Amino acid sequence: MSSIRKSDYLKKIFAAKKKRRKELARLPFSGKLKIWLSLKTFYHNGWRIR
């Protein structure tokens, strides 16, 4: 059960990432870097909770 839920969760993340990528293309580089770093820490925390 948990693996199925995880795959759905990942699909949602990837869909959101694709959408965000288009928005990120308009941002200046520093904005992209800040968002990327916050996402990276978010992912690490998520895996740790699991």
C-alpha positions as CSV (number, residue, x, y, z in Angstrom):
1,M,0.0,0.0,0.0
2,S,2.7,2.5,1.0
3,S,4.6,2.0,-2.2
4,I,1.5,2.7,-4.3
5,R,0.9,5.9,-2.4
6,K,4.5,6.9,-2.7
7,S,4.4,6.5,-6.5
8,D,1.3,8.6,-6.7
9,Y,3.0,11.2,-4.5
10,L,6.0,11.2,-6.8
11,K,3.9,11.6,-9.9
12,K,2.2,14.7,-8.3
13,I,5.6,16.1,-7.4
14,F,6.9,15.6,-11.0
15,A,3.8,17.2,-12.5
16,A,4.2,20.1,-10.2
17,K,7.9,20.4,-11.1
18,K,7.0,20.5,-14.8
19,K,4.5,23.3,-14.1
20,R,7.0,25.1,-11.9
21,R,9.8,24.8,-14.5
22,K,7.8,27.0,-16.9
23,E,7.4,29.6,-14.2
24,L,11.1,29.3,-13.2
25,A,12.2,30.0,-16.7
26,R,10.9,33.6,-16.2
27,L,12.7,34.1,-12.9
28,P,16.2,35.5,-12.6
29,F,19.0,33.0,-11.7
30,S,19.2,34.0,-8.1
31,G,15.5,33.2,-7.6
32,K,15.9,29.8,-9.3
33,L,18.9,29.0,-7.0
34,K,16.9,29.9,-3.8
35,I,13.9,27.8,-4.9
36,W,16.2,24.9,-5.9
37,L,17.9,24.9,-2.5
38,S,14.6,25.0,-0.6
39,L,13.3,22.1,-2.7
40,K,16.5,20.1,-2.1
41,T,16.2,20.5,1.7
42,F,12.5,19.7,1.5
43,Y,13.2,16.5,-0.3
44,H,15.9,15.5,2.2
45,N,13.5,16.1,5.1
46,G,10.8,14.1,3.4
47,W,13.0,11.1,2.9
48,R,14.2,11.3,6.5
49,I,10.6,11.3,7.8
50,R,9.9,8.1,5.8
